[in-house]
Amino acid sequence: MSANAHLVLGLALVAAGAVLALAFGDAELGWFQGRPLGVVLVVVGLLDLLDGWRKRRVETPD
């Protein structure tokens, strides 16, 4: 996956996780509650952003 795709996916995961954790914290989504699932999505999104940033930095030499 390209660096830009990682960055876009990471931003989408962080945004979805933040909305889920903040707005739907008490909602039950199947077996999951909104707040913990939102926190997990934010963490995964941040890891994806970090990976995309590292790939982008390697692809564009100074």
MDAnalysis code that builds the backbone (N, CA, C; Angstrom):
import MDAnalysis as mda
import numpy as np

u = mda.Universe.empty(186, n_residues=62, atom_resindex=np.repeat(np.arange(62), 3), trajectory=True)
u.add_TopologyAttr("name", ["N", "CA", "C"] * 62)
u.add_TopologyAttr("resid", np.arange(1, 63))
u.add_TopologyAttr("resname", ["MET", "SER", "ALA", "ASN", "ALA", "HIS", "LEU", "VAL", "LEU", "GLY", "LEU", "ALA", "LEU", "VAL", "ALA", "ALA", "GLY", "ALA", "VAL", "LEU", "ALA", "LEU", "ALA", "PHE", "GLY", "ASP", "ALA", "GLU", "LEU", "GLY", "TRP", "PHE", "GLN", "GLY", "ARG", "PRO", "LEU", "GLY", "VAL", "VAL", "LEU", "VAL", "VAL", "VAL", "GLY", "LEU", "LEU", "ASP", "LEU", "LEU", "ASP", "GLY", "TRP", "ARG", "LYS", "ARG", "ARG", "VAL", "GLU", "THR", "PRO", "ASP"])
u.atoms.positions = np.array([
    [0.852, -1.170, 0.000],
    [0.000, 0.000, 0.000],
    [0.901, 1.237, 0.000],
    [0.512, 2.233, -0.733],
    [1.343, 3.427, -0.834],
    [1.277, 4.253, 0.450],
    [2.209, 5.158, 0.577],
    [2.270, 5.991, 1.777],
    [1.042, 6.883, 1.890],
    [0.586, 7.432, 0.770],
    [-0.590, 8.298, 0.822],
    [-1.834, 7.523, 1.230],
    [-1.949, 6.282, 0.775],
    [-3.092, 5.458, 1.166],
    [-3.052, 5.163, 2.661],
    [-1.867, 4.920, 3.203],
    [-1.734, 4.703, 4.640],
    [-2.159, 5.947, 5.409],
    [-1.761, 7.103, 4.929],
    [-2.118, 8.338, 5.619],
    [-3.628, 8.575, 5.591],
    [-4.258, 8.348, 4.444],
    [-5.700, 8.548, 4.329],
    [-6.441, 7.539, 5.203],
    [-6.029, 6.279, 5.165],
    [-6.677, 5.256, 5.984],
    [-6.490, 5.553, 7.468],
    [-5.305, 5.981, 7.838],
    [-5.045, 6.320, 9.236],
    [-5.907, 7.470, 9.713],
    [-6.037, 8.495, 8.895],
    [-6.895, 9.627, 9.263],
    [-8.355, 9.201, 9.384],
    [-8.807, 8.349, 8.479],
    [-10.195, 7.872, 8.537],
    [-10.433, 7.042, 9.804],
    [-9.482, 6.188, 10.157],
    [-9.629, 5.380, 11.368],
    [-9.619, 6.236, 12.625],
    [-8.749, 7.229, 12.664],
    [-8.694, 8.126, 13.826],
    [-9.999, 8.913, 13.948],
    [-10.507, 9.418, 12.828],
    [-11.752, 10.183, 12.861],
    [-12.932, 9.299, 13.277],
    [-13.046, 8.114, 12.698],
    [-14.143, 7.211, 13.047],
    [-14.047, 6.769, 14.505],
    [-12.859, 6.478, 14.950],
    [-12.674, 6.072, 16.347],
    [-12.992, 7.184, 17.321],
    [-12.613, 8.407, 16.982],
    [-12.906, 9.539, 17.859],
    [-14.409, 9.784, 17.944],
    [-15.095, 9.726, 16.808],
    [-16.548, 9.903, 16.820],
    [-17.210, 8.785, 17.613],
    [-16.762, 7.567, 17.409],
    [-17.341, 6.422, 18.117],
    [-17.101, 6.531, 19.618],
    [-15.900, 6.914, 20.017],
    [-15.569, 6.999, 21.441],
    [-16.260, 8.173, 22.116],
    [-16.355, 9.302, 21.430],
    [-16.911, 10.500, 22.064],
    [-18.425, 10.591, 21.961],
    [-18.976, 10.287, 20.800],
    [-20.409, 10.474, 20.596],
    [-21.221, 9.232, 20.951],
    [-20.671, 8.059, 20.722],
    [-21.417, 6.820, 20.937],
    [-20.716, 5.931, 21.954],
    [-20.219, 6.517, 23.012],
    [-19.465, 5.772, 24.021],
    [-20.264, 4.704, 24.734],
    [-21.560, 4.940, 24.953],
    [-22.389, 3.981, 25.683],
    [-23.166, 3.048, 24.764],
    [-23.050, 3.232, 23.472],
    [-23.795, 2.393, 22.528],
    [-23.197, 0.992, 22.479],
    [-24.054, 0.004, 22.324],
    [-23.584, -1.374, 22.169],
    [-23.652, -1.749, 20.697],
    [-22.523, -2.163, 20.150],
    [-22.424, -2.549, 18.751],
    [-22.097, -4.032, 18.696],
    [-23.120, -4.842, 18.699],
    [-22.888, -6.285, 18.765],
    [-22.344, -6.649, 20.128],
    [-21.142, -7.203, 20.171],
    [-20.523, -7.553, 21.441],
    [-19.703, -6.417, 22.021],
    [-19.554, -5.344, 21.292],
    [-18.649, -4.277, 21.695],
    [-19.402, -3.051, 22.185],
    [-18.784, -2.319, 23.094],
    [-19.284, -1.007, 23.484],
    [-18.524, 0.034, 22.674],
    [-19.150, 1.182, 22.480],
    [-18.587, 2.198, 21.588],
    [-17.252, 2.769, 22.026],
    [-17.109, 3.105, 23.308],
    [-15.885, 3.776, 23.756],
    [-14.637, 2.909, 23.588],
    [-14.600, 1.659, 24.074],
    [-13.381, 0.862, 23.887],
    [-13.069, 0.578, 22.415],
    [-14.107, 0.313, 21.628],
    [-13.891, 0.074, 20.201],
    [-13.351, 1.339, 19.530],
    [-13.856, 2.500, 19.923],
    [-13.349, 3.754, 19.379],
    [-11.896, 3.999, 19.735],
    [-11.525, 3.673, 20.963],
    [-10.131, 3.841, 21.390],
    [-9.219, 2.916, 20.593],
    [-9.652, 1.686, 20.373],
    [-8.850, 0.750, 19.578],
    [-8.691, 1.265, 18.150],
    [-9.769, 1.785, 17.561],
    [-9.680, 2.336, 16.208],
    [-8.721, 3.522, 16.142],
    [-8.743, 4.376, 17.158],
    [-7.821, 5.516, 17.182],
    [-6.380, 5.033, 17.259],
    [-6.110, 4.050, 18.102],
    [-4.740, 3.534, 18.234],
    [-4.269, 2.900, 16.928],
    [-5.127, 2.091, 16.304],
    [-4.767, 1.468, 15.025],
    [-4.555, 2.541, 13.959],
    [-5.402, 3.568, 13.958],
    [-5.241, 4.672, 13.013],
    [-3.938, 5.420, 13.213],
    [-3.563, 5.638, 14.466],
    [-2.296, 6.320, 14.732],
    [-1.100, 5.479, 14.289],
    [-1.189, 4.175, 14.494],
    [-0.110, 3.300, 14.014],
    [-0.028, 3.318, 12.490],
    [-1.174, 3.366, 11.832],
    [-1.203, 3.437, 10.373],
    [-0.642, 4.776, 9.885],
    [-0.976, 5.854, 10.577],
    [-0.406, 7.158, 10.226],
    [1.113, 7.161, 10.383],
    [1.589, 6.567, 11.452],
    [3.036, 6.482, 11.677],
    [3.715, 5.683, 10.578],
    [3.102, 4.565, 10.198],
    [3.661, 3.737, 9.134],
    [3.675, 4.494, 7.799],
    [2.588, 5.185, 7.488],
    [2.531, 5.964, 6.256],
    [3.534, 7.103, 6.247],
    [3.704, 7.746, 7.394],
    [4.668, 8.847, 7.493],
    [6.095, 8.325, 7.290],
    [6.385, 7.156, 7.884],
    [7.724, 6.579, 7.714],
    [7.971, 6.173, 6.273],
    [6.959, 5.574, 5.606],
    [7.118, 5.195, 4.201],
    [7.291, 6.417, 3.316],
    [6.534, 7.445, 3.593],
    [6.617, 8.664, 2.783],
    [7.985, 9.311, 2.935],
    [8.511, 9.254, 4.142],
    [9.820, 9.852, 4.398],
    [10.921, 9.080, 3.659],
    [10.781, 7.773, 3.555],
    [11.771, 6.943, 2.862],
    [11.633, 7.124, 1.339],
    [10.402, 7.273, 0.830],
    [10.181, 7.411, -0.605],
    [10.683, 8.734, -1.172],
    [10.690, 9.789, -0.358],
    [11.105, 11.102, -0.832],
    [12.437, 11.487, -0.185],
    [13.556, 11.142, -0.827],
    [14.858, 11.504, -0.251],
    [15.113, 13.011, -0.326],
    [15.899, 13.491, 0.597],
    [16.200, 14.938, 0.653],
    [17.131, 15.393, -0.425],
])
